Each structure stands twice: as structure tokens, then as C-alpha cells.
Amino acid sequence: MKNGSLAFVSILICHVLMAQDQWSSSLVKTDGKNKLVYKADGRGNTIPDFSRVGYYHGEKTIPHIETVIKVSPGVDDQANIQQAINLVSTKTMNSAGFRGAVELLPGTYRIPGILKIDSSGVVLRGSGSSTVLIARGTVQRSLVLVGGKGNPIEIKGTRKKVTNVFMPTGSFTIELNDTKNLSVGDEVILQMQANDQWIRALHMDRIVERPGTQQWKAAGYRFQFQRKIMAINGLTITMDNPLMMELDQQYMESHVYAFQYPGRIKHVGIEKITFVSEFESDTAENHGWIAIQMDKVENSWVREVESQFFGVGCVALKTQAKNITVTNSRCLDAKSIITGGRRYSFSNDGQQNLVMHCYSRDARHDYATGSKVCGPNVFWDCTAENSHSDIGPHHRWAAGTLYDNIRTDGQLNVQDRGHLGSGHGWTGVTQVIWNPVAKTIVCQDPWVSGKNYLIGGSYTPLDGFLKGRVKSFNEGNGKTALNPSSLYDTQLRQRLKN
């Protein structure tokens, strides 16, 4: 046999062995046409489609925006940069909705206060590691604030009652009492207002107390999922994103209404900048707190940035940040005491956001969500080293987060945190941990409203902070070659292909 034939046979054998090593989750498989197929549980819940997140749901590539004005380091860097941002903010938008970029030339810029972007279509760009913004002084603050103003405004005459008694997680459709004044393309809010029965069913009215513990109150749990109507068929509407928790009328009164949000801005980018905070000691608290904070903004991005020595983190996406992509960024070496409210390297309280290809070192909650977070949201292909606490939903119920290929030398937890914090309780539902690498993982199911999932990866499983909680569905710990290796990437590719 010729050498070439031997090589071919060797390659063929390797491919056969690799194929034999591959395995698929019992809940998500590929069919004969290589399409993902989802298995429903007894209530109809499936692992949902998480692909419609980030900048324009992944349907548009983040663009390069042409420079309008260049800034060099000078005597008053904060004033010079802010003046440039304000100037670009007055420019007429082009057909794509952008005004232009402020380009920070290589050098060190000293910022004693805050830089603000509050207009659509503005990009702030540096040259990578050679463009350094120093957060000077002894004041806690976010160095760059991005956002508009106001809140969603309900359009009168569009509020409709959801008539389904129950709809499972993963469903794209719901039924309304009528669809008058609603149209395909409308931006709507699916509002789910919790009642006292839900609080009791979760046992969140009887958290074992310590000083400062706050029992949950139903009035404080109003979930507002922002969606778009894709189709109307009689009284049934189809939404662009699926349900991220069970719609169960015994626990939540649900409505849909169209809204406007004139104060929210879009098309803002922060890219290729190194942010550094001054600090007095490793446990100092009086210095830069967050490098970039975004709120009341949509279809925007942060890419190729790095933060060093901030007390909290690199990027914080607040409640009204939507369809933001944070990519290829690093959060390094926080300076603070190591306790609550500090060291959240990449945090997300918004919805339909994507954090991918990021790295964190010496943080506590490296990739985390907060209270009453409405998904879908995705953390994909991210790494944390020297982590002092856990990755995951942090407190008071996040609905619909995918932790896809997360690697950490610390913990990854989805659980009832009980009285931790001020009574954090159940951290979330439809939290999907896919192909992780972690030191330890806790994954529990809440008593009602859906399930959580732990599939593939390598970790030591733990029971969690509180005993008597139900372990979530889990399979494949220690097994390699999960197929698909990335749920988010596969879901996105298949959707865009179709």
C-alpha cells in the first residue's frame, strides 16, 4: 500500500473514532438533516432558542464607522474628548443610523470625572493597548456612561390580556383576548405580574432570616419581556423571541401591550481602548468603579476593550440595555475589598444581550445577572481565572440565560441563595449551563415556573447552599465531544442559514 493510501486510512480511522466519541444531550439532538430537535418535558417546556441576542440578533455584523474627529492627549483630556463626542452627536445620521466615530490617538488620557454618550450613532474608538484612559482621583463612578433617557411608554388602546391558562417555556406564540390596534412589526412588552401565590410557591415569603433579610413581595415582581410581533393569526400572536419561563396564570397575570421608547438611543460603540483606574491600595474603595456602563440603549456594542483596577468591573449592562454585544474584552485585577457589591467583571441586568469571547481575572461574580432579569441573554466562550466567588444568576430571579462554554477555576451556581445578601433567594429559571469547565457547580430547580439545565462539561457537583432543593436536569459530566459543542453558535448558524 502506498504512503498516501496509508495516510488516508489513518485519517479515516481517526474520524470514525472521533465520531464514536461524540455524544448529544437527550434534550437537544440533531436530526438526519442536521437540524436541532428539542425534547419537551411533561409540561411542554423545552430548552429555548437563545440565538436572538446581541447586536441586531446576530443578523448584522458590527460595522466599522468612519472617523469624524481625532483627539490627542492634551492638557484637559476629559473636556477635549467630551467636546469631540458632543460635536459628533450633532452630525446628521447617515442612512445606516450612524453619525461617526471619535478616534482617540495613541497616548494616555487622564479623566478625573465621567465621559457621557447620550446620542445615537456615536462610536468612541482607540488604538487598543496604546490608547489608555486613566480614571483619576478618589471618586467612585463609571468612567464612560452610555445611555438615553426615560422609560418605555405604553401606547394607549393596545393592552391585551393573555388568555392562555398555561404556555410552556420555549413557545413563540401566545393567545390574547383580542388583537385590535396591534400590528405585525409592533414592539410590545409581555408583562407578567407575580401574585402572592407565586411567592408562597417559591417559599420566598419564609426565607430564614438574618439581619437585613427582605422577604419577597409580589408587587415587586413585574417582569417585562420586550418582544416584536412577527405574525398575527386570529387571536394568536407570534413573537420574535420565545418564552423564557412558564406562562402560568395561577402565578402571574399576563398582558401584552405595544410601546414606544423615544428616549432610548442606539448604534453606540466603544472599542479598542484600555481603561485603567488609579487606586491607593489593593483594598481601596475610593476610585474608578466601572469602566463602561450602558443603559437605555439598544443595538450597540463594546469590543476589544480592557479594564484594569476598577472596583466593580469592565462592562455593566443595566436594566434597559437591550441587544448589546460585548466581545473580545478583558477585565483585570480589581481593587476593592472582596465582598458584596464588588468585582462583577461583566454584568448584565438587561435583555437580549450577548457577552462573548471575554476574559476576567481576580473578580468575584465574573459573568452574572441581577434581579428580575428578562431573557434571553447569553454568555458564550468566556473564561475566568482566580475567581473569588461564583458565575451565574446572582439573585432574585433571572429568566432565560445561557452559559455556553464558560471556563472558570471557581464556581458556577444556579440555586436558592436563601438569606445570602439581603435575601437573594431563588436566582433564576431556564438557566442553561452548556459544556462548562468549573471547579464546582450547583444547579437546582425552583419549586415552580420551569426548570434549569446542566449539560456536558467537567466539574465537581455540589448540593448547594441550602439542603432539600431539587437538583436540575444534568447529564454528561466528564464526557468530551458534546455535539453540538456550542448551543448558541449552532442555534445562530442554523437560524441564519434558514
Secondary structure, 3 states (H helix, E strand, C coil): CCHHHHHHHHHHHHHHHHHHHCECCCCEEECCCCCEEECCCCCCCCCCCCCCCCHHHHCCCCCCCCEEEEECCCCCHHHHHHHHHHHHHCCCCCCCCCCEEEEECCEEEEECCCEEECCCCEEEEEEEEEEEEEECCCCCCEEEEEECCCCCEECCCCCEEECCCEECCCCCEEEECCCCCCCCCCEEEEEEEECHHHHHHCCCCCCCCCCCCCCCCHHHCEEEEEEEEEEEECCEEEECCCCCCCEECCCEEEEEEEEECCCCEECCEEEEEEEEECCCCCCCCCCCCEEEEEECEEEEEEECCEEECCCCEEEEECCCEEEEEEECCEEECCCCCCCCCCCCCEEECCECCEEECCEEECCCCCEEECCCEEEEEEEEEEEEECCCCEEEECCCCEEEEEEEEEEECCEEEECECCCCCCCCCECEEEEEEECCEEEEEEEEECCCCCCCEEECCEEEECCCCCCCCEECEEECCCCCCECCCCHHHHHHHHHHHC
